[in-house]
Amino acid sequence: MKLKILILLFIIVQILTGNCDLKAQQDVQFSQYLFNSLFINPAYAGYKEDLYFNGVIRKQWVNFPGAAETGAVSLDGLTNSETKNIGLGGQITWDRLGPQTTTSVFGSYSYRIRLDEDDSKRLCIGFGFGFNQYSLDGTTFQYTDANDPLIPTGSLSVIKPDARVGIYYFTPTFFASLSGMDLFSLYNKGKIYLSNGTAIASEAAAAHIYLSMGGLMNLSENVKVKPSFMIKEDFHGPTSLDLNLFALLSEKLWVGTSYRTAVTLWHKSAIGSDLNKSGALSIMAELFATERLRIGYSYDIITSNLSSYQAGSHEISVGLLFPNNINAGRIKSPRYF
């Protein structure tokens, strides 16, 4: 079964990579995506089966002028069906980088196919639709030429629709995820123009492919280990690779680390051979304060020369499960992914 899933992942990659030569910005990415993959795959909606709220705030590159500040909230769960075949989710994300702000609102739908009798394995197919609002605050610019037509005198914004697709396969001890995000940028060629007709607020978020896999191993009665990886590709900039290793202690505390770096999977004409592939090292902890409340924290350290100009990145997240009458009185497999 795992082989069939891997073949299906490969086929979808080929479909999604047909025409993706875009010059655009990278997607927002949270270090703690491993504890809520809805941000990178709409097929994840309903995975935890109970109604699940997640909030996260990220302060990047502390002490660096104009550094990014990012936040997101999401809510997902199953529809009122005994089959548990349909998951729905919604999320709002905002990202501020200097004078530029991007706000995204998306809804997700996941059709969850049951693969075994005890309902421990599912193949989920997901779709997401929403919009991105790109804004630019011209009052924050420092310029040398007064009345420059490329600099707006106030705040301007534009709204663009977007879409995402994905598949998500899971068992109690394994998951595989593949998604395509920001798909409409294939048609607008990455450029977003503001209402004055000349200033560009931002290059639109590029179409991205996310491929991730991971597993769970029991080391002892009270210790479980979860290794995983994720490849993030926009087909123009450097390919991003995350290597993650977490340990679950007494079903109460996740502790672990993640290393992100650039890798060369194939030649890209826009990337020089002297590219610095240094990335970031994250240290994370996720505490189950109660059976339904999770609190997480991560600290990211940049390993490039930029590290001497900033004090790392901080990220705090909160997850809350609400009881679902669908699952009342039924034994449910733990959700480790």
Backbone torsions as a table, in degrees:
resi	resn	phi	psi	omega
1	MET	NA	-42.3	179.3
2	LYS	-61.8	-37.2	178.9
3	LEU	-62.7	-41.7	179.0
4	LYS	-62.9	-39.4	178.8
5	ILE	-65.0	-41.4	179.2
6	LEU	-64.4	-38.4	177.7
7	ILE	-64.0	-42.2	178.6
8	LEU	-63.2	-40.2	176.4
9	LEU	-59.5	-42.7	-178.8
10	PHE	-64.2	-41.6	-179.7
11	ILE	-62.5	-42.8	-178.9
12	ILE	-67.7	-36.2	175.2
13	VAL	-57.4	-44.2	-179.6
14	GLN	-62.4	-38.0	179.5
15	ILE	-67.3	-43.6	-174.7
16	LEU	-75.0	-19.2	-175.9
17	THR	-98.9	21.1	-176.6
18	GLY	-65.7	-39.7	-175.7
19	ASN	-153.6	84.3	-171.7
20	CYS	-129.8	32.7	-178.4
21	ASP	-82.8	82.0	-174.8
22	LEU	-117.7	149.9	174.1
23	LYS	-111.9	96.0	-173.3
24	ALA	-155.1	172.2	-172.8
25	GLN	-77.9	159.5	177.9
26	GLN	-75.4	151.9	175.1
27	ASP	-65.3	153.3	168.8
28	VAL	-63.8	136.8	178.3
29	GLN	-138.1	130.4	177.3
30	PHE	-96.2	146.0	177.9
31	SER	-66.6	-30.8	-175.5
32	GLN	-94.8	28.0	178.6
33	TYR	-61.1	-23.7	-178.5
34	LEU	-63.6	-17.6	-178.8
35	PHE	-104.0	1.5	172.0
36	ASN	-163.7	88.1	-175.3
37	SER	-78.4	4.2	176.6
38	LEU	-59.9	-27.2	-178.9
39	PHE	-70.2	-18.4	-179.2
40	ILE	-123.2	0.3	-179.5
41	ASN	-158.4	114.9	180.0
42	PRO	-66.3	-20.9	179.6
43	ALA	-69.6	-11.7	179.4
44	TYR	-75.0	-15.4	-176.6
45	ALA	-55.4	126.6	179.9
46	GLY	87.8	2.1	-176.1
47	TYR	-57.8	-42.4	-177.4
48	LYS	-78.2	-6.5	175.9
49	GLU	71.6	-45.2	172.0
50	ASP	-76.4	160.6	173.8
51	LEU	-64.8	128.3	-171.7
52	TYR	-128.0	123.8	174.6
53	PHE	-104.9	137.2	178.1
54	ASN	-137.1	133.7	174.7
55	GLY	-130.8	142.9	-178.1
56	VAL	-146.4	139.9	176.3
57	ILE	-126.9	133.6	-178.5
58	ARG	-130.1	127.0	174.0
59	LYS	-111.9	110.9	-171.9
60	GLN	-101.2	144.3	174.3
61	TRP	52.7	59.4	-178.3
62	VAL	-55.2	137.5	-179.2
63	ASN	78.7	-0.6	178.1
64	PHE	-91.5	127.5	-177.2
65	PRO	-58.9	132.0	178.3
66	GLY	70.9	19.1	-176.5
67	ALA	-63.3	155.8	-176.3
68	ALA	-71.3	140.0	170.8
69	GLU	-126.1	126.0	-171.5
70	THR	-133.4	144.3	176.4
71	GLY	-148.1	160.9	-179.9
72	ALA	-160.0	149.2	170.2
73	VAL	-132.7	147.8	178.9
74	SER	-147.6	156.7	177.1
75	LEU	-144.7	127.5	179.1
76	ASP	-148.0	160.6	179.7
77	GLY	179.7	-172.7	180.0
78	LEU	-93.9	155.1	171.2
79	THR	-77.2	168.5	-176.2
80	ASN	-76.6	76.3	-177.4
81	SER	-143.0	134.8	178.9
82	GLU	-66.1	-23.7	-179.5
83	THR	-75.6	-19.0	-178.6
84	LYS	55.4	34.5	-174.9
85	ASN	-88.4	-13.0	-175.4
86	ILE	-125.4	126.1	174.6
87	GLY	-114.1	141.1	178.1
88	LEU	-126.2	147.0	179.3
89	GLY	-151.9	158.4	175.1
90	GLY	-143.0	149.3	-179.3
91	GLN	-152.3	150.0	175.4
92	ILE	-126.6	129.9	-179.5
93	THR	-129.4	138.9	175.3
94	TRP	-133.6	143.7	-175.2
95	ASP	-142.3	123.1	179.9
96	ARG	-116.8	124.8	179.2
97	LEU	-134.4	102.7	-176.1
98	GLY	60.6	-127.8	-179.7
99	PRO	-82.2	-1.4	-171.7
100	GLN	-105.9	132.9	178.5
101	THR	-131.0	135.6	175.8
102	THR	-123.5	126.8	176.9
103	THR	-119.3	131.2	-176.7
104	SER	-124.7	138.0	175.6
105	VAL	-129.5	122.7	-175.9
106	PHE	-138.1	146.6	169.1
107	GLY	-113.7	146.5	-176.7
108	SER	-127.4	144.0	176.5
109	TYR	-127.7	132.8	179.8
110	SER	-130.2	126.5	172.9
111	TYR	-99.5	119.7	-167.9
112	ARG	-108.2	111.0	-174.9
113	ILE	-93.1	121.2	179.1
114	ARG	-75.0	133.8	-173.4
115	LEU	-115.4	-8.7	179.8
116	ASP	-147.3	169.7	-174.4
117	GLU	-67.1	-39.9	-176.4
118	ASP	-88.2	7.8	174.8
119	ASP	57.1	45.9	176.1
120	SER	-105.3	-7.7	-179.3
121	LYS	-128.0	133.0	178.8
122	ARG	-142.1	146.0	169.9
123	LEU	-111.9	119.9	-173.9
124	CYS	-111.9	134.5	177.9
125	ILE	-117.4	123.7	-172.0
126	GLY	-127.0	153.8	176.5
127	PHE	-136.5	144.7	177.6
128	GLY	-136.1	141.0	178.2
129	PHE	-136.2	146.5	179.1
130	GLY	179.6	-153.7	-179.5
131	PHE	-147.0	156.1	173.8
132	ASN	-116.0	132.9	173.4
133	GLN	-106.7	118.1	179.6
134	TYR	-101.2	125.9	-176.7
135	SER	-128.9	151.3	179.5
136	LEU	-138.7	126.5	178.8
137	ASP	-100.4	100.2	-176.9
138	GLY	-68.5	-17.9	-178.4
139	THR	-71.5	-13.4	-178.2
140	THR	-89.5	-8.0	-177.3
141	PHE	-76.2	145.6	168.0
142	GLN	-111.0	117.6	-172.3
143	TYR	-127.3	160.3	-179.8
144	THR	-100.5	-25.8	-179.9
145	ASP	-108.2	113.3	178.7
146	ALA	-65.5	150.4	178.0
147	ASN	61.4	29.3	174.9
148	ASP	-64.1	120.5	-176.4
149	PRO	-66.6	-17.0	-180.0
150	LEU	-82.2	-8.7	179.9
151	ILE	-110.5	115.9	179.6
152	PRO	-67.2	148.2	-179.2
153	THR	-80.7	-15.8	178.6
154	GLY	-140.3	-150.8	179.1
155	SER	-95.4	132.5	178.0
156	LEU	-128.0	154.1	179.7
157	SER	-154.1	161.7	177.2
158	VAL	-146.4	146.1	-179.1
159	ILE	-113.0	132.4	179.9
160	LYS	-130.1	136.2	175.9
161	PRO	-73.9	160.0	178.0
162	ASP	-155.7	170.1	-176.3
163	ALA	-147.5	159.8	178.4
164	ARG	-149.0	153.5	178.6
165	VAL	-137.8	161.4	177.7
166	GLY	-172.5	164.8	170.2
167	ILE	-130.3	148.4	-177.4
168	TYR	-142.9	122.2	179.2
169	TYR	-116.5	135.5	179.4
170	PHE	-146.7	151.0	168.4
171	THR	-128.6	180.0	176.5
172	PRO	-62.1	-21.1	-175.0
173	THR	-128.3	12.7	-177.7
174	PHE	-155.8	145.8	171.3
175	PHE	-143.1	152.8	173.3
176	ALA	-140.6	134.6	-174.1
177	SER	-136.5	136.6	175.3
178	LEU	-141.4	131.1	-178.9
179	SER	-146.9	154.3	172.1
180	GLY	-118.8	123.6	-174.7
181	MET	-116.5	154.6	176.4
182	ASP	55.4	48.7	-172.4
183	LEU	-70.1	-28.3	-177.6
184	PHE	-68.3	-17.0	177.9
185	SER	-67.0	-13.4	173.8
186	LEU	-62.9	-24.0	-175.3
187	TYR	-103.3	-27.7	178.6
188	ASN	-92.7	3.6	175.3
189	LYS	58.3	26.3	171.7
190	GLY	82.9	-4.4	-174.5
191	LYS	-103.5	135.4	178.0
192	ILE	-123.7	117.4	179.8
193	TYR	-101.5	142.9	179.4
194	LEU	-86.7	177.7	-173.0
195	SER	-68.4	-16.8	177.3
196	ASN	-80.2	-3.8	173.6
197	GLY	81.9	-7.7	-178.0
198	THR	-125.2	-44.8	-176.2
199	ALA	-71.9	142.2	178.1
200	ILE	-108.9	116.5	-178.6
201	ALA	-68.6	-40.8	-174.5
202	SER	-169.5	150.4	163.0
203	GLU	-73.6	135.7	-177.2
204	ALA	-60.7	153.5	175.9
205	ALA	-57.4	128.9	-177.7
206	ALA	-71.6	155.5	171.4
207	ALA	-63.3	131.6	-177.8
208	HIS	-125.2	148.8	169.6
209	ILE	-114.1	131.6	175.0
210	TYR	-116.4	124.9	175.4
211	LEU	-125.1	122.1	-180.0
212	SER	-142.3	151.1	177.8
213	MET	-147.8	154.2	177.7
214	GLY	-167.5	169.3	-178.9
215	GLY	-144.8	174.1	-179.5
216	LEU	-130.2	131.2	-179.8
217	MET	-127.9	139.1	176.4
218	ASN	-89.2	117.2	175.1
219	LEU	-89.7	-32.7	177.6
220	SER	-160.2	-176.3	-179.3
221	GLU	-61.7	-30.7	-175.1
222	ASN	-113.2	3.8	-177.6
223	VAL	-131.8	124.4	173.4
224	LYS	-121.9	145.0	-178.3
225	VAL	-119.1	135.6	-178.2
226	LYS	-125.9	95.7	172.1
227	PRO	-87.6	148.7	178.1
228	SER	-160.6	168.0	174.5
229	PHE	-142.9	160.4	173.6
230	MET	-143.5	134.4	173.7
231	ILE	-109.9	128.9	180.0
232	LYS	-120.1	124.2	-171.6
233	GLU	-135.0	130.9	173.5
234	ASP	-115.8	3.4	173.0
235	PHE	66.8	14.4	174.0
236	HIS	-135.7	-52.2	177.9
237	GLY	-84.8	-173.5	180.0
238	PRO	-61.9	142.8	173.1
239	THR	-73.5	132.2	-178.1
240	SER	-101.2	133.7	178.4
241	LEU	-124.2	126.2	173.2
242	ASP	-106.9	131.8	172.5
243	LEU	-116.3	121.5	-172.0
244	ASN	-123.6	144.0	175.4
245	LEU	-145.0	120.6	-178.7
246	PHE	-128.5	153.2	174.6
247	ALA	-125.9	135.5	176.1
248	LEU	-103.5	121.9	-176.0
249	LEU	-107.0	117.1	175.9
250	SER	54.7	31.8	178.5
251	GLU	58.9	20.8	-175.7
252	LYS	-121.9	-33.7	-170.2
253	LEU	-136.8	122.6	170.5
254	TRP	-93.2	131.4	171.7
255	VAL	-132.2	142.6	-178.9
256	GLY	-179.0	-173.3	-176.9
257	THR	-143.6	155.4	178.1
258	SER	-138.6	137.0	177.3
259	TYR	-119.8	126.6	-179.1
260	ARG	-113.7	132.9	-179.9
261	THR	-147.8	165.5	174.6
262	ALA	-91.3	140.6	178.3
263	VAL	-130.3	157.1	178.5
264	THR	-107.7	106.2	177.2
265	LEU	-92.2	-29.6	175.3
266	TRP	-160.5	168.3	-176.7
267	HIS	-72.9	135.0	174.4
268	LYS	-126.1	125.2	-172.0
269	SER	-64.3	-26.5	-177.1
270	ALA	-81.3	-8.0	-176.4
271	ILE	-108.5	123.8	179.5
272	GLY	-75.1	159.5	-179.4
273	SER	-70.0	-16.5	-178.6
274	ASP	-93.6	17.2	-179.2
275	LEU	-58.1	129.7	174.7
276	ASN	-78.4	117.1	-174.9
277	LYS	-93.1	8.6	177.7
278	SER	-62.0	144.1	-176.1
279	GLY	-127.8	-122.8	-176.7
280	ALA	-144.9	148.6	176.1
281	LEU	-113.8	127.5	-179.5
282	SER	-113.1	139.7	173.2
283	ILE	-118.2	126.5	-171.6
284	MET	-131.8	154.4	172.4
285	ALA	-144.4	137.2	178.7
286	GLU	-130.0	117.9	-176.8
287	LEU	-108.9	128.4	171.2
288	PHE	-85.7	93.0	-178.3
289	ALA	-64.0	-36.4	171.7
290	THR	-137.2	-177.6	179.0
291	GLU	-63.5	-22.8	-174.6
292	ARG	-120.0	-2.5	-178.7
293	LEU	-117.0	123.8	178.1
294	ARG	-118.2	135.2	177.7
295	ILE	-125.2	128.0	-175.8
296	GLY	-127.6	153.1	176.9
297	TYR	-145.2	140.7	174.4
298	SER	-137.7	148.0	176.0
299	TYR	-127.1	123.7	-177.4
300	ASP	-105.9	135.5	177.7
301	ILE	-117.6	121.6	177.2
302	ILE	-76.0	134.6	-177.2
303	THR	-99.6	4.0	178.3
304	SER	-91.2	-177.0	179.8
305	ASN	-65.1	-18.0	179.0
306	LEU	-65.6	-16.4	-175.3
307	SER	-59.9	-28.6	-177.8
308	SER	-76.8	-8.2	-177.7
309	TYR	-105.9	-0.7	-179.0
310	GLN	-150.1	169.6	-172.1
311	ALA	-113.4	37.2	176.4
312	GLY	81.4	-175.8	-178.0
313	SER	-126.4	139.8	-179.9
314	HIS	-115.1	141.0	179.1
315	GLU	-141.6	128.6	179.3
316	ILE	-122.1	135.7	179.8
317	SER	-135.0	153.9	176.5
318	VAL	-134.9	133.5	176.8
319	GLY	-126.2	136.9	-177.0
320	LEU	-136.2	123.2	176.5
321	LEU	-94.6	133.6	175.9
322	PHE	-106.5	136.4	-179.5
323	PRO	-57.1	141.9	-178.3
324	ASN	-120.8	124.0	-178.1
325	ASN	-62.5	-21.7	178.9
326	ILE	-59.7	-36.5	-173.6
327	ASN	-97.3	5.2	-177.4
328	ALA	-61.7	128.5	176.7
329	GLY	77.2	5.4	-179.0
330	ARG	-113.3	141.0	177.2
331	ILE	-76.4	130.3	-177.0
332	LYS	-122.7	137.1	178.1
333	SER	-66.6	141.9	176.7
334	PRO	-59.7	148.8	-179.4
335	ARG	-106.5	102.2	-176.9
336	TYR	-96.8	-7.3	-177.0
337	PHE	-117.0	NA	NA
